[in-house]
Amino acid sequence: MLYAGSMPSADDAGEIAELGAADSADMLALARLTEPGPFEAETWRMGRFFGVRRAGRLVAMGGQRLHPPGHIELSGVCTHPDCRGEGLATRLTNHVTGVILEGGETPFLHAWADNTGAIALYEKLGYRLRREVNVAVFERAKG
């Protein structure tokens, strides 16, 4: 999906903070719990990630991953099941989209075809289907 909207409004709640090395274990735990797509221990190093903490616990995040020329992928958007329905994914998607646009790049993202809730949210926020692709995820066998 490719972003076709205008600059999203800035988050006014002040909860969104940039994440980094000190947050990497929490980011991986949230990604493993929510399965937003491929996310490994070092994925946070691929671009800027942002999150929301409540009582010290990371409850939502989103960030950047792939950087083909002129574009940056919005990736890893996820919300802890205890906090769904609060608009955190919307706020983080808008925040990361704005950061990408401010850098002069075009935001894009991938969504699993059966993730209709996420696709509907992204369309509401200004993302449009550009192309359907087949994806294979490979993992090294354990042991």
C-alpha positions in Angstrom: 0.0 0.0 0.0 1.3 3.5 -0.9 0.5 6.7 1.0 -1.7 9.0 -1.0 -2.9 11.4 1.7 -1.7 14.7 3.0 0.4 15.4 6.1 -1.4 13.7 9.0 -2.2 15.8 12.1 0.4 15.6 14.8 -0.2 13.5 17.9 -1.4 15.7 20.7 -1.4 13.2 23.6 2.4 13.3 24.1 2.6 9.5 24.7 4.6 8.7 21.6 8.3 8.4 22.2 11.2 7.2 20.0 12.4 3.7 20.8 16.0 2.4 20.7 18.4 -0.2 22.0 17.1 0.0 25.6 13.7 -0.9 24.3 14.7 -3.7 22.0 13.6 -6.6 24.3 10.2 -5.0 24.9 9.8 -4.4 21.2 10.5 -8.0 20.3 8.2 -9.3 23.1 5.3 -7.1 21.8 6.0 -8.2 18.2 6.0 -11.9 19.2 2.7 -11.4 21.1 0.9 -9.5 18.3 2.6 -10.9 15.1 2.6 -7.7 13.0 4.8 -9.5 10.4 8.5 -10.3 10.2 10.1 -8.8 13.3 13.3 -10.1 14.8 15.7 -9.0 17.6 17.6 -6.5 15.4 14.7 -5.2 13.3 14.6 -2.0 15.3 18.0 -1.1 13.8 16.5 -0.9 10.2 14.8 2.5 10.8 13.3 4.7 13.5 10.7 3.1 15.7 8.2 4.8 18.1 6.1 3.5 20.8 3.6 4.2 23.6 4.3 3.0 27.2 1.8 2.8 30.0 3.0 2.2 33.5 6.4 1.4 32.0 5.1 -1.4 29.7 5.4 -1.0 25.9 1.8 -1.3 24.7 2.0 -0.1 21.1 4.7 0.6 18.5 5.4 1.2 14.8 8.4 2.2 12.8 10.4 2.1 9.6 12.0 -0.9 7.9 12.8 -1.0 4.2 14.3 2.1 2.4 14.1 1.7 -1.4 15.0 5.0 -3.2 12.4 7.7 -2.5 10.4 5.5 -0.2 10.3 4.2 3.4 8.3 1.3 4.7 6.0 1.8 7.7 6.3 -1.5 9.6 5.8 -3.3 12.9 2.6 -1.5 13.8 1.1 -3.4 16.7 -0.9 -2.9 19.9 -1.0 -5.1 23.0 -4.4 -6.9 23.2 -5.2 -5.1 26.5 -5.0 -1.7 24.7 -6.8 -2.4 21.4 -9.6 -0.1 20.5 -7.9 3.0 22.0 -6.7 4.4 18.7 -3.0 3.7 19.3 -2.4 2.1 15.9 -4.0 5.1 14.3 -1.8 7.5 16.2 1.4 5.6 15.6 0.6 5.1 11.9 0.0 8.9 11.5 3.1 9.7 13.5 5.5 7.5 11.5 3.8 8.6 8.2 4.4 12.2 9.2 8.1 11.5 10.1 8.6 9.8 6.7 6.9 12.7 4.8 8.9 15.3 6.7 12.1 13.5 5.4 10.9 14.0 1.9 10.2 10.3 1.3 7.0 8.4 0.3 5.5 6.1 2.9 4.5 2.6 2.0 3.5 -0.6 3.8 2.6 -4.2 3.5 -0.4 -5.9 5.0 -1.4 -9.6 4.9 -4.4 -9.9 2.6 -6.5 -11.5 5.4 -5.7 -8.7 7.8 -8.9 -6.8 6.7 -9.0 -4.7 9.9 -5.6 -3.3 9.4 -6.2 -2.7 5.7 -9.4 -0.8 6.4 -7.5 1.3 9.0 -4.7 2.1 6.5 -7.2 3.0 3.8 -9.0 5.3 6.2 -5.6 7.0 7.0 -4.7 7.6 3.3 -3.0 4.5 2.1 -4.1 2.9 -1.2 -3.5 -0.6 -2.6 -0.7 -0.4 -5.1 -0.1 -4.0 -5.8 -0.8 -7.5 -4.5 2.3 -9.6 -4.0 3.0 -13.1 -2.9 5.4 -13.3 0.0 7.4 -16.3 1.4 9.0 -16.1 4.9 11.9 -18.4 5.4 13.3 -19.4 8.8 16.4 -21.4 9.7 15.6 -24.7 11.2 16.1 -24.8 14.9 18.5 -27.3 16.4 
